[in-house]
Amino acid sequence: MPQKIRVVVTDYIETDLDWEAKELAQRGVDFACYQLKQASEDEVIAKCLDADVVVVNMVKMTPRVIAALPKLKLVIRHGAGYDNVDVPALTARGIVLEYIPDYCMDEVAEHAIALMFACARKVVWGRRVLDDSVARGEWDFKPIQPMYRIAGRTVGIVGCGRIGSLVYKKLEHFGVKFLICDPYLSERRRENLGIRTTDLKTVCEGSDFVTVHTPLNDETRHIMNAQSIGWMKPSAFLINTSRGGMVDTDALAAALKARRIAGAGIDVYVKEPPRPDFPLLGLDNCICTPHLSWYSVDAERTIREKILQDIVMFLDGTGPRIPVNPEAAKKSGK
């Protein structure tokens, strides 16, 4: 009798995974889920030892963990990024990594735009003005002046892939202009979007808002650093809803404290949640949100459905759907 396929979830953000357990039980899958976010490598290995498929949220899939799982054939990253997974270690063993970049594109684009508008209209800071004015009994708008209309401003988009292009499309009708940096965008894609691209320096120098939407890797880590932030206009805002590592936090904090840029809207952090001494917390020109750009009831349902679809495709031999390392399947002969 053939051995059951075992699927292990290392950690999850849902209330429970009862729906997944029921669906996979109907397909004869041995399913287990844990909360191993703070677990040691040894604990992760022990729980995943017999897994054919591992679904991972925030747990680090290190070379040591990967090497210790003899049956592992597929890793699915619960989310649109995969910087907590060692891709070369998986590829070397012929293990495919899948991710879910298409579950919350609208949400992230909308959150980036919301942060732009919140910065431009000084929504958060405006509440303080209201409270002070109520206490005083008269309006005092000086703390939030100057303020400029969004129409006619320039939005700089760094990375015009799935989410960056949605930001572009959603803002097209707001009367803004665009500067776009994406050296990897194909000519056909540029033509389909009707855009031209330029270099990062030009984007930073010419934009009133710079919003970052690239994947995090060695090339893009700290793409917004002391130099690139220094290129920005004193009236400009930096928006980051991609990955915390895109921005050199110390450089951004220094620029905000010195008023070298007008402000920032940040939803992502290197350490999550950030520590109490995180340098952007408490700054009066930085809006920080709790990494919720991905979230909606709709997106939460969609990612669960897509992960189940990826597992079923693996069982049927019809996957992978969106592999990070398609060469791994060739290496293993799958």
C-alpha positions as CSV (number, residue, x, y, z in Angstrom):
1,M,0.0,0.0,0.0
2,P,1.5,3.4,-1.0
3,Q,2.5,5.7,1.8
4,K,0.4,8.7,2.4
5,I,1.7,12.1,1.3
6,R,2.4,14.2,4.3
7,V,1.8,18.0,4.3
8,V,3.2,20.1,7.2
9,V,2.4,23.8,7.9
10,T,5.2,25.2,10.0
11,D,3.3,28.4,11.1
12,Y,0.2,30.2,10.1
13,I,-1.7,33.5,10.6
14,E,-5.3,32.1,10.2
15,T,-7.5,31.4,13.2
16,D,-7.4,27.7,12.3
17,L,-6.7,25.4,9.3
18,D,-9.8,23.2,9.7
19,W,-10.9,23.8,6.1
20,E,-7.5,22.7,4.8
21,A,-7.4,19.7,7.0
22,K,-10.9,18.6,5.8
23,E,-10.1,19.2,2.1
24,L,-6.8,17.3,2.3
25,A,-8.3,14.4,4.3
26,Q,-10.7,13.8,1.5
27,R,-7.7,13.3,-0.8
28,G,-6.0,10.9,1.6
29,V,-3.3,13.4,2.7
30,D,-1.7,13.2,6.2
31,F,-1.9,16.9,7.3
32,A,-0.3,18.6,10.3
33,C,0.0,22.2,11.3
34,Y,2.1,23.9,14.0
35,Q,3.1,27.4,15.2
36,L,6.9,27.2,15.0
37,K,7.6,31.0,14.5
38,Q,9.9,31.1,17.5
39,A,11.1,27.5,17.4
40,S,14.7,26.4,17.0
41,E,15.9,24.7,13.8
42,D,15.9,21.4,15.7
43,E,12.2,21.8,16.5
44,V,11.3,22.7,13.0
45,I,13.3,19.7,11.7
46,A,11.5,17.3,14.2
47,K,8.0,18.5,13.1
48,C,8.8,18.4,9.4
49,L,11.0,15.3,9.3
50,D,8.5,13.1,7.3
51,A,7.0,15.9,5.2
52,D,6.7,15.7,1.4
53,V,5.3,19.2,1.3
54,V,6.0,22.1,3.7
55,V,3.9,25.2,3.8
56,V,5.8,28.0,5.5
57,N,4.9,31.5,6.6
58,M,7.6,33.2,8.7
59,V,9.7,30.2,9.8
60,K,13.2,30.3,8.3
61,M,13.9,27.5,5.9
62,T,17.7,27.4,6.3
63,P,20.2,25.1,4.5
64,R,20.4,23.0,7.7
65,V,16.7,22.6,7.9
66,I,16.3,21.8,4.3
67,A,19.2,19.2,4.4
68,A,17.6,17.4,7.3
69,L,14.3,16.7,5.5
70,P,14.8,13.6,3.4
71,K,11.3,13.3,1.9
72,L,10.8,17.0,1.1
73,K,9.8,17.6,-2.5
74,L,7.9,20.9,-2.4
75,V,8.0,24.1,-0.2
76,I,5.1,26.6,-0.5
77,R,5.7,30.0,0.9
78,H,2.5,31.5,2.3
79,G,2.9,35.0,0.8
80,A,4.3,37.0,-2.0
81,G,7.9,37.1,-0.8
82,Y,10.3,34.3,0.0
83,D,13.3,35.9,1.6
84,N,13.0,33.6,4.6
85,V,13.6,30.6,2.4
86,D,17.1,29.5,1.1
87,V,16.3,29.0,-2.6
88,P,19.8,27.8,-3.6
89,A,19.6,25.1,-0.9
90,L,16.3,23.9,-2.2
91,T,17.4,24.0,-5.9
92,A,20.5,22.0,-5.1
93,R,18.3,19.2,-3.9
94,G,15.8,19.5,-6.7
95,I,13.1,20.8,-4.3
96,V,10.6,23.2,-5.9
97,L,9.7,26.4,-4.1
98,E,6.3,27.9,-4.9
99,Y,5.0,31.2,-3.7
100,I,1.7,33.1,-4.0
101,P,2.4,36.5,-5.6
102,D,-1.1,36.8,-7.0
103,Y,-3.4,36.8,-3.9
104,C,-3.2,40.4,-2.5
105,M,-2.1,42.5,-5.4
106,D,-5.0,44.9,-5.2
107,E,-4.7,45.2,-1.4
108,V,-1.0,46.1,-1.4
109,A,-1.5,48.6,-4.3
110,E,-4.4,50.2,-2.5
111,H,-2.5,50.4,0.8
112,A,0.5,52.1,-1.0
113,I,-1.9,54.6,-2.5
114,A,-3.7,55.1,0.9
115,L,-0.3,55.9,2.5
116,M,0.4,58.4,-0.4
117,F,-2.9,60.1,0.2
118,A,-2.5,60.0,4.0
119,C,0.9,61.7,3.7
120,A,-0.2,64.2,1.1
121,R,-3.4,65.2,3.0
122,K,-1.6,64.8,6.4
123,V,-4.5,62.7,7.6
124,V,-2.8,61.3,10.7
125,W,-1.2,64.6,11.7
126,G,-4.4,66.4,11.0
127,R,-6.1,64.6,13.9
128,R,-3.5,66.2,16.3
129,V,-4.4,69.6,14.8
130,L,-8.1,68.9,15.4
131,D,-7.5,67.8,19.0
132,D,-5.3,70.9,19.7
133,S,-7.8,73.2,18.0
134,V,-10.7,71.7,20.0
135,A,-8.8,72.3,23.3
136,R,-7.9,75.8,22.2
137,G,-11.3,76.7,20.8
138,E,-10.0,78.0,17.5
139,W,-8.4,76.5,14.4
140,D,-4.7,76.5,14.0
141,F,-3.6,74.8,10.8
142,K,0.1,75.9,10.9
143,P,1.4,72.4,12.1
144,I,0.2,70.8,8.9
145,Q,1.1,73.5,6.4
146,P,2.1,73.5,3.6
147,M,-0.2,70.9,1.9
148,Y,-0.4,70.4,-1.9
149,R,-3.0,68.9,-4.2
150,I,-2.2,65.4,-5.5
151,A,-3.3,66.2,-9.1
152,G,-0.3,67.3,-11.1
153,R,2.2,65.7,-8.7
154,T,4.7,63.0,-9.9
155,V,4.6,59.5,-8.5
156,G,7.8,57.5,-8.8
157,I,7.3,53.7,-9.0
158,V,10.4,51.6,-8.3
159,G,9.5,48.2,-9.6
160,C,6.6,47.9,-12.0
161,G,5.7,44.3,-11.8
162,R,2.4,42.8,-10.5
163,I,1.8,45.4,-7.8
164,G,3.7,48.4,-9.1
165,S,1.8,48.2,-12.4
166,L,-1.5,48.1,-10.4
167,V,-0.4,51.3,-8.5
168,Y,0.2,52.8,-11.9
169,K,-3.2,51.7,-13.3
170,K,-5.2,52.8,-10.2
171,L,-3.6,56.2,-10.2
172,E,-3.9,56.9,-13.9
173,H,-7.1,58.8,-13.4
174,F,-6.0,61.0,-10.5
175,G,-4.2,63.4,-12.7
176,V,-0.7,62.5,-11.6
177,K,2.4,62.1,-13.7
178,F,4.7,59.1,-13.4
179,L,8.4,58.2,-13.4
180,I,9.1,54.5,-13.4
181,C,12.3,52.5,-12.7
182,D,12.3,48.9,-13.6
183,P,15.3,47.7,-15.6
184,Y,13.8,44.2,-15.9
185,L,10.5,45.2,-17.5
186,S,10.3,43.8,-21.0
187,E,9.7,46.0,-24.0
188,R,6.5,44.2,-24.6
189,R,5.3,44.9,-21.1
190,R,6.3,48.5,-21.3
191,E,4.3,48.9,-24.5
192,N,1.3,47.1,-23.0
193,L,1.3,49.5,-20.0
194,G,2.1,52.5,-22.2
195,I,5.0,53.6,-20.1
196,R,8.7,54.5,-20.4
197,T,11.2,53.6,-17.8
198,T,14.2,55.5,-16.4
199,D,16.9,55.2,-13.8
200,L,16.5,55.3,-10.0
201,K,18.2,58.6,-9.6
202,T,15.9,60.3,-12.1
203,V,12.9,58.8,-10.3
204,C,14.0,60.0,-6.9
205,E,15.0,63.4,-8.1
206,G,11.8,64.1,-10.0
207,S,9.1,62.5,-7.8
208,D,6.8,63.9,-5.2
209,F,6.1,60.3,-4.0
210,V,8.5,57.4,-4.3
211,T,6.8,54.0,-3.8
212,V,8.8,50.8,-3.8
213,H,7.5,47.5,-5.3
214,T,10.4,45.2,-6.1
215,P,11.2,41.8,-4.6
216,L,13.8,41.7,-1.9
217,N,17.2,40.2,-3.0
218,D,20.8,41.1,-2.8
219,E,20.4,43.7,-5.6
220,T,17.4,45.5,-4.1
221,R,18.3,45.3,-0.4
222,H,18.6,48.9,0.9
223,I,17.7,50.2,-2.6
224,M,16.5,53.3,-0.7
225,N,19.6,54.3,1.2
226,A,21.3,57.5,2.2
227,Q,22.3,58.2,-1.4
228,S,18.9,57.5,-3.0
229,I,16.9,59.1,-0.2
230,G,19.3,62.1,-0.6
231,W,18.3,62.4,-4.2
232,M,14.6,63.0,-3.2
233,K,13.1,66.4,-3.0
234,P,12.6,68.1,0.4
235,S,8.8,68.0,-0.3
236,A,8.7,64.3,-1.3
237,F,7.4,61.3,0.6
238,L,8.8,57.7,0.6
239,I,6.3,54.8,0.6
240,N,7.2,51.2,1.3
241,T,4.7,48.3,1.3
242,S,7.1,45.7,-0.2
243,R,9.7,44.4,2.3
244,G,11.4,46.1,5.2
245,G,14.8,45.4,3.8
246,M,14.3,47.7,0.8
247,V,14.9,50.7,3.0
248,D,17.9,51.6,5.1
249,T,15.9,52.5,8.2
250,D,18.7,54.5,9.8
251,A,19.2,56.5,6.7
252,L,15.5,57.2,6.4
253,A,15.2,58.1,10.1
254,A,18.1,60.6,9.7
255,A,16.5,62.2,6.7
256,L,13.1,62.5,8.4
257,K,14.6,64.0,11.6
258,A,16.6,66.5,9.5
259,R,13.5,67.3,7.4
260,R,15.5,66.4,4.3
261,I,12.3,64.8,2.9
262,A,8.8,65.6,3.9
263,G,7.8,62.3,5.3
264,A,7.2,58.5,4.8
265,G,4.6,55.9,4.9
266,I,5.9,52.5,6.0
267,D,4.1,49.2,6.4
268,V,6.9,46.7,6.4
269,Y,9.9,46.1,8.7
270,V,13.0,43.9,8.9
271,K,12.1,42.7,12.3
272,E,8.4,42.1,12.6
273,P,6.8,43.4,14.7
274,P,9.5,46.1,15.1
275,R,11.2,46.6,18.5
276,P,10.1,49.4,20.8
277,D,13.3,51.3,19.9
278,F,12.6,51.2,16.1
279,P,13.8,54.6,14.9
280,L,10.7,55.5,12.9
281,L,8.2,55.0,15.7
282,G,7.2,58.3,17.2
283,L,8.5,60.5,14.4
284,D,6.0,63.2,13.6
285,N,6.5,62.9,9.8
286,C,6.3,59.1,9.4
287,I,3.1,57.1,9.2
288,C,3.7,53.5,10.3
289,T,1.1,50.8,9.8
290,P,1.3,47.2,11.1
291,H,2.2,45.2,7.9
292,L,-1.5,45.0,6.9
293,S,-1.1,46.0,3.2
294,W,-1.7,42.3,2.3
295,Y,-4.8,41.9,4.4
296,S,-8.4,41.7,3.4
297,V,-11.0,39.1,4.1
298,D,-10.9,38.5,0.3
299,A,-7.1,38.1,0.2
300,E,-7.1,35.8,3.2
301,R,-9.6,33.5,1.5
302,T,-7.8,33.7,-1.8
303,I,-4.4,32.7,-0.5
304,R,-5.8,29.6,1.3
305,E,-7.5,28.5,-1.9
306,K,-4.4,29.0,-4.0
307,I,-2.2,27.1,-1.5
308,L,-4.7,24.2,-1.5
309,Q,-4.7,24.4,-5.3
310,D,-0.9,24.2,-5.4
311,I,-0.9,21.1,-3.1
312,V,-3.6,19.4,-5.2
313,M,-1.6,20.1,-8.4
314,F,1.4,18.5,-6.7
315,L,-0.6,15.4,-5.8
316,D,-1.9,15.2,-9.4
317,G,1.5,15.9,-10.9
318,T,0.2,18.9,-12.8
319,G,2.2,21.6,-10.9
320,P,4.0,23.7,-10.1
321,R,1.8,26.7,-10.6
322,I,4.1,29.6,-9.9
323,P,7.6,28.2,-9.1
324,V,10.5,30.4,-7.9
325,N,13.0,27.9,-9.1
326,P,11.6,25.9,-12.0
327,E,15.1,24.5,-12.7
328,A,14.7,22.4,-9.5
329,A,11.9,20.4,-11.1
330,K,14.2,19.6,-14.1
331,K,17.1,18.7,-11.7
332,S,15.0,16.2,-9.8
333,G,13.4,14.8,-13.0
334,K,9.9,15.8,-12.0
